[in-house]
Amino acid sequence: MRGVVGVLALQGDFREHKEALKRLGIEAKEVRKKEHLEGLKALIVPGGESTTIGKLAREYGIEDEVRKRVEEGSLALFGTCAGAIWLAKEIVGYPEQPRLGVLEAWVERNAFGRQVESFEEDLEVEGLGSFHGVFIRAPVFRRLGEGVEVLARLGDLPVLVRQGKVLASSFHPELTEDPRLHRYFLELAGV
């Protein structure tokens, strides 16, 4: 393996991300404790329940360790849906919710509606072309800070952004058979 990739396995659809990586020939390590971060070059934070992910990551000491490694440039991050919320600097309407704060973005939870209002939409992703997006109680990036690049939009709304080695999507690429976004992240991480 060229580099070790972890998937935060506290809650959410981490198994689907592991399967997506497996299709690319990468064996992912499940991260449930701070010690599991040892040796990782990249970490995927799955969709699920952003409050639960944040609270558990804080309780298990993962939050501070991930933040430190991202800030020193030794860890690339990919957050999908709830994972993107956890990465954000601000969560609109939820100032007390635990978050990593490494992505200069202001994110609104459930911006497209509730579970029953979930939908799928084809998106144009910069550098990849057409990509099928699965949106489930999806957040949206309401404001982006300096250095945050928009890679895909739904209408006028950013739904895939990148800041350095941090990638975040409102949608769930792991719920499709298309490996290109995971491959893009691995290349970004140098794995």
N, C-alpha and C positions, 0 to 999 in steps of 0.2 A: 504494500500500500504506500502511495506517495506521501500521504499525510493522513492523520487521524481526524475523522469527522464525527462530531457528537450530535445527538438529537436530545433536546431537553425532554425528559420522559416523566415529568411530574403530573401532567394532566393533558388531555387533548389528543389529537390525532398523530401522535409521534410514530405509531406503527406504519402509517401510510408514507411518511417521509422516509423511514428506513427502507421500505419497499422501493420507493422511487430511487433512492441511492443504490440499492442492490441491483436494479436494472442497469445502472451505469457502472457496475462492477466495484462499487464501494461498500465495504462493510462498516456500518455505523455503530458507534458506541452509545448506549443509553446513558444519559446523565441524570442522576437523581441526588447526588451529593457533590459537595465542593471538590472532593478528591477525584471524582470522575472527570474533572476538567483537565487533569494532568495529561500533557502531551497533545492536546487538541490544537489544531490549526483553524478549525471551523466549527461553528455550532449553529444548528437550526432550532428555532423556537416555534413550535407548531401552533395551529389554531386550537381553540378550546374555550376556556373561560378565563379572560385576562386577569380578573381579580384573584382567582384561585392560583393561577400561575405566578403572579407577583407575590402573593403572600407566602406560598411554599418556597419560592426561590429565595426570599428574604430569610425565612425561618431556617432553611438548610444551609445558609451561608453562600449560596450560589451567586446571588445578586452582586455583592461587593467584588467577588473574585472575577466574574465576567466583566464587570465595569472596568476593573483595573487592567485586565488583559486587552480589552478593546482600546482603552485609552493609550496603552503602550504599543499598540499596533500588532500584538502577537496573536490576536484572535479575530477571525472574520465572523460576522453574524448574518443570519437570514431569518427574519420573522415573518410568518404568514398569519394574517387575520389577527387573532388575539395576540400572537407573537409580535406582530407589528405594533400593537398597542403597548405592549410591555417595553419595547425598545424606545418609544417616543419620549421626548422631553416633557411634553404636557399632554394630559388627557382631558379634553373639554368636558367640563361639568363634574369631573371627578378628581379634584386637586389632591385628595388624600390617598388615592389608589397607589399601591406600590408599583414602581416602574424603574426601569434601568436608566432611562434618560440619556442614552448615547446617540440618539438620532434627533437632529434639530428639526423636529416636526411637532405640530399640534394636531392630535388625532381625535376624531369624534367616533365614539363607539356606536355600533348598530345604526350607522348613518343611513343605510338603505332600507331599514325596517327590521321587523322581527323575523323569526325563523320561517314563518309561513310565507314571507315575502322574499325568500331566497330566489336567486336566478342565476342563469348562465349567459355569458356574453362573449363574443369574439373581440379581442383587443389587438391593437397594433403595438408591439413591443419593440422599442428601439434596438436595432441590431439583431433581432430574432424574427421579425415579421409578425404574422398573425398567430395569436395564442388564445386558446379557449380558457376563459376565466370562470371559475365557480365561486359565486358570492353567497356566503351563508352568514347572516347577521353581520355583514361586513362593515368594517370601519372605513373612514375616509380621511385623507390628509387635508385638513382645513387650512393649514399655514405651514410653509416650509422655510427653514432658515438658510443662511448663507452656506453654499457648498452642497446643497441637496439637489440632486439631478432627478428630473421626472423621466422615467423610462416608458410609462404607459398611462393613458388617461381613459376614463369612461366619460364621454362627453367632455366637459371642462374639468372634471374632477381627477386629480392624481390618484392612481391606484397601485402604482409600482414606482418606488423611489430608491435612490442609492446615494449614500454619503460615504465616500472612501470605501472601506471594506464592509460596510453595513448595508444590507439590502432588505427592503420591507415591502410586502404586498398586502393589499386589502383582500385578495382572493386566495384560493387554495390550489396551487399548481400540483400538489401531491395527490389531488383527487382526479387527475387526468392521467392518461398514458403518455403524455408528452414530457420527455425528460429535459428539454432544452433549458428551462429556467434553473433547474438544479445543476445542470452542467455549467451554465453561466456562473452560478454561485461558486462552484468548485474552482473554476478558472480564476475568479475574483480572489478567492482565498489562497490560490497557489497550490491546490491539492491535485 
